[in-house]
Amino acid sequence: MIRLIFSILLLLTALLILFPAPEYHLWLLAVISGEYCWVLALVALVVLGAGQRGDKNFIIGSIISAIGFLIFILPLFQASQISGKLGNDLDKAFPAKNSSEAAKPFSFAKLFAKTPPIGHSTRTYITYADTSLTLDFYPSKVKAPRPCVIVIHGGSWSSGDSQQLPELNNILAANGYNVASINYRMAPRWKSPAPVEDVENALKCLRAHAADLSIDTNRFVLLGRSAGGQIALVAGYTLKNQHIAGVIDFYDPADMVWGYSVPSSKLIMDSRKVMERYLGGTYAKVPQQYVNSSPLTFVDASVPPTLIIHGANDALVAYEHSRRLNEKLQQAGVPHYWLKLPWATHGFDYNINGPGGQLSTYAVLRFMAALGPK
């Protein structure tokens, strides 16, 4: 009976690869289910081989464990399929300006890899009358003026900090890119567009110290996750800063107006409350704030090249946001690419070496290579 119960629990966990999580804690489990799927697949195999064949529940438990195993390995097969064409797709979207080649998009061996940390320094980039803001600077391993990625953390515009998910920062620095992971003013104390102003001030600070930090001031790229993706896109699209060469968007709410009209389940996140805290009220009260905070509002032919990365199983920020943004960029003729991850949920890149983490890292590195020095 214990084996049968364990088999059922494994199958229910595996279903989070196929369907969006219905509740917050199950969303956290979905991240593990999708990005550590190979570990859970091995567990399912162990359960499949365990037990006594004379047990009346043996066959049922075996069938359930086998189904769970097949679902757990699905992301590995899907990642392999995407990997086979990702390089060519990215080349078409962003013709490379140099000959540097990123590693293979996805490999089973890398599931077991470790990301060595790169040392970083913290500095204040802006002092306001009521607060000061800092950034963490990861210097490029290449000692020459190099592009700089400004990383903007997620956290519903009200939490998180510059230390969030540092693994990609380390990888970028190891591959020859400077990284500045910034803190910004957060809700509810500060409202939109305060974080966009912070990005602008971070750009000014980094440009002012470009010589000391070995930054190529013509190659700044904004990278944001979730709420940080919204900030990155709005900044990239509205500042009209010639030094911003591109924007990388991980699972952001690109259409705040539509997002407010179709909120996420409150069992996951009260998305309307989150937006109201950031924008200063309901859509009925401050509709222009929602319009002005929607990245797709500002899409035209002049916006920087954009890389979109989103999991179809995202339970916090609907996949539809990226579809809408992709459509607008397509209509405007903006160089862009949408990396679609069928199994992945919000925050999938928590495991940088998981199937989603590997593919997204590859796409980021190829995007950076295309925007790099000519």
Helices and strands as residue ranges (DSSP letters): H 2-14, G 15-17, H 24-35, H 37-49, H 58-93, G 109-112, E 121-127, E 132-138, E 146-152, H 167-174, E 178-182, H 194-208, H 210-213, E 215-225, H 227-238, E 244-250, H 256-261, H 271-279, H 287-292, G 295-298, E 306-311, H 320-332, E 336-341, G 348-350, H 355-371
